[in-house]
Amino acid sequence: MTKQLLQLRCKNNKKTLKVAVGSTLSEVFSVADIKMAYAPVCAKVNNRVVGMHYRLYNDKDIEFMGIDTDSGSRTYTRTLFFVCCKAINDIFPQAEVRIDISVSKGYFVDMRIGREVTAADTEQVRRRMEEIIAARIPIKRHMVPTEEAVRLFTAKGDMSKVKLLNGLGSLYTVYYQIEDFIDYFYGALMTNTADIHLFGLEPFNGGMLLRVPSPENPAVLCDMPDQRKMFEIFKEHHRWQDIMGLKTVGDLNEAVDKGFATDIININEALQEKKIAGIADEIAARPDVKLVLLAGPSSSGKTTTCKRLSIQLLANGLKPLQISLDDYFVDRELTPRDATGDYDYESIYALNIPLINEQFATLFNGGEVELPKYNFQTGKSEKGGKKLRMKPQDILVVEGIHALNPELTAQIPEAQKFRVYASALTTILLDAHNYIPTTDNRLLRRIIRDYKYRGCSAQETIRRWPSVRAGEEKWIFPYQENADAMFNSAMLYELAVIKHQAEPLLELVPENCEEHAEAYRLLKFLKYFHPISYRQLPPTSLLREFLGGSSFKY
């Protein structure tokens, strides 16, 4: 009997492949004669990312992706989480494991075994992971009715997954298995433990740091930048979550369903305002400080943070004078160019650094300056007509992506500067083994803001996002530990609020474009959250910078 064949249009080699109905993507790749720098770990099927387990029953468009792609890196990392959890379970069956925040370009593994985790414990887990990888164990994918998955994880005692799955409302659930160990992950996994070619595991702040291959060069591990200050902010927020009993999205959904949404919002807003007030108190306690520098990545809420901090400085008897770094751009023809020859407005050298230092120094010495004004239509720096002289209680507040770069204010004495770093550091987990990337939080904020205030579609925002992130890696993240204070603008409840405005925009991204894969992934992700109406937010909430209805002027 002749096998029925499918036609697959393969983007990797621009060829049409004929394969048997029911073939897996792994089987297709083995006969497709495709040359890739790194073996595929997942694929796009009709612009939706799936694992290599995926079986084909209809004609499709496909694109295989290696670890050197964003989707491939996520698939590799999730598989590494699974192997790590399996290894810990083999050695410490009663351990509670939480794969937590991304820090120092790795992932913090909080392994609770009833005593302090030692370097020897870490080494034992690392060796067991290597044994599991060397054994070439198939990673099995199971799709079962959700009630069966709930029963399995209940029997396992994994209540964070039970809460998450119960709240999702899906008929069927996919879980994965290595030997007798099962787990649930948001997104695809690889097909065999042997697909893990590189990882690191090291003692880190009372737990372990799981290190992953570098996105730029997957043949080596990411470096380990010192991010102690950021880690302390994460720990602080986890302490707040423990007090509130909201560690995972399942916890949050339960609380929302029971009518506690307003309480959660009010507590989060109060904690955030208290943090801002504390930063203002710290600034006021340093009488030499004349310049507050506030930096952060895209959609971190820098503008609202700056406005709320200014109010708290006023409450301390200081008068904040806000200056925009955007007015210090050099003339367009003097702007540096990037590798493609386009103007690189993200570069610090797009700013007139000598003028910044000259004018700030004049102000601090009691002199008067005329602030510049950048004409974005002509691409020229002009005189703004606004003259400024500082009084004894005045303090400059400057916000911008380069604010923490030492070169920006190199000529200003250190005693006169106070640096603040703001970012949306998402601390709530989907469940114990599924963290939420902070970049997803910021991307969703930006999608809404770009549509509402810049007339930009979700498709366009997603298309530009890799370039935005590359600029952050170069110009922002290397200087975040220079901060005197860090502020986390993310709130436990915010994704439950954001989904109202984000989902309709993501649904407009057409299936026949590259950006559909990311839009579809974000839509799937938002389904985990039970909605909270944004009307419950106070008018000063940082989220209103993106959602609208703020009492601040932007």
Helices and strands as residue ranges (DSSP letters): E 5-10, E 15-20, H 25-32, E 42-45, E 49-51, E 60-65, H 70-91, E 96-103, E 106-112, H 119-134, E 140-145, H 146-156, H 159-168, E 172-178, E 181-183, G 193-195, E 200-204, E 207-211, H 228-244, H 249-257, H 261-284, E 291-295, H 302-315, E 319-324, G 325-328, G 332-334, G 348-350, H 353-364, E 368-375, E 380-389, E 394-399, G 406-409, G 414-416, E 417-423, H 438-454, H 458-475, G 477-482, E 485-488, H 494-507, H 516-526, G 534-536, H 544-547
